[in-house]
């Protein structure tokens, strides 16, 4: 297809009919010269946008889909500005079932380009890609993909699935009804509501999640992870921050190389911290917690079934809060040598006298007739077996 500056014409066979454009005169706006171009997009069920600069996509019931392109350049006078602006290439058409809009500005105009698209809600899929700006999208009934070479991505009220990728900006998600995938090379990821499974990954920022109606995987190479609610399982990993899960409908797997882990409600937990404390509340199912340098506190919950569990700390205390009516078999081992202690509120589980000189201090017994096995072990610390109030 022939490339024209701010003009589209009849496309070649198989490429579809390109639509007409209108453009404003060149005007002065502070230090910039500005031109605005408007046009409509070909119909179809999938739309692809490719540009440099900021992109905004908003769904609407109106047809056809339309766009407004604003380009700003710095120039000595109006003639020089118009020469630069005339070099902006805009192509629209259809190819392989996709309607498309491709914008290629001159280098000096790249930083001052704004593309706004009013898209018909009925698009089955919309893809927006920018080589150097932010992406915003809202009110789309289909699926949405965004890719940015380094800008912020923000979406809201997307009824399909979303995949959002940026090389170094923040990602903000309001509401996405379908599965959600977010990848950032170094920004913060914030999710308010995802209606299905979520996969969130950043190479150097924090992750905040309000609610996910499905399983969730979140990982960061250098920040905190905070999850308020996940309807199913949670997998959270950070190389240097706090992991906090307020509520999970399934098991929680959490790994931190340099921070604490907190889980306030879950059906099954597997936690490992290399340099922080572990705090578990209202947990049931299988509970596995390992702290290399930090304490462990686990509050078991009555009325929900337990499975065989283990709590282990190399350099820290372990405190277990056990409901009085919970059927459990406890095996506690303290390898701290002569200074090691096991403090128990339960007569059935008391430290045993004798044993191998210099060996670990042991305590074991059955509560309420016995049940799933709970193993508790410390290498350098104290074990507290407390009756939950």
HUZI-V421787 format. One line per field, one symbol per residue. ss: DSSP state (H for helix, E for strand, L for the rest). phi: phi as a letter, one per 20 degrees, with the letter a starting at -180 (. if undefined). A space follows every 10 residues. Layout:
# HUZI-V421787
ss=???
phi=???
This chain:
# HUZI-V421787
ss=LLLLELLLLE LLLLLLELLL EEELLLEEEL LEEEEEEEEE LLLLLEEEEE ELLEEEEEEE LLLLLEEEEE EEELLLLHHH HHHHHLLLEE EEEEELLEEE EEEELLHHHH HHEEEEEEEE LLLLEEEEEE LLLLEEEEEE LLEEEEEELL LLEEEEEELL LEEEEELLLL EEEEEELLLE EEEELLLLEE EEEELLLEEE EELLLLEEEL LELLLEEEEE LLLLEEELLE LLLEEEEELL LLEEELLELL LEEEEELLLL EEELLEEEEE EEELLLLEEE EEEEEEEEEE ELLLLEEEEE LLLLLELLEE EEELLLLEEE EELLLLLEEE EEEELLHHHL EEEELLLLLL ELLLLLLLLL EEEEEEELLL LEEEEEEELL LEEEEEELL
phi=.fecelcdcf ffgndnefdf ccceffcecm eddccdccad dferdcccdc bcoeccccfb efcefcbcdd cdcdbfbfff ffffffefdc ccrcblndeb ccdcefgfdg fddcddcddg gfgfbccccc eraeccbbmd edebccccfr dfcccbldee ecccccfadf ccceccfdgc ccccfrdedc cebcebfccc bceabeccce bcerfcccbb eaafcccebc fcfccccbea aedcdfbcfc fddccceaae cccdaadobc cbcebafccc cldcmedccc cfbrecccde dencfdcgbb cbcebreccc edffeeebdd cdcddfnfef ccdcedffcc gefnnfgmef edbbrddlnn ageddcbceb rcddddefe
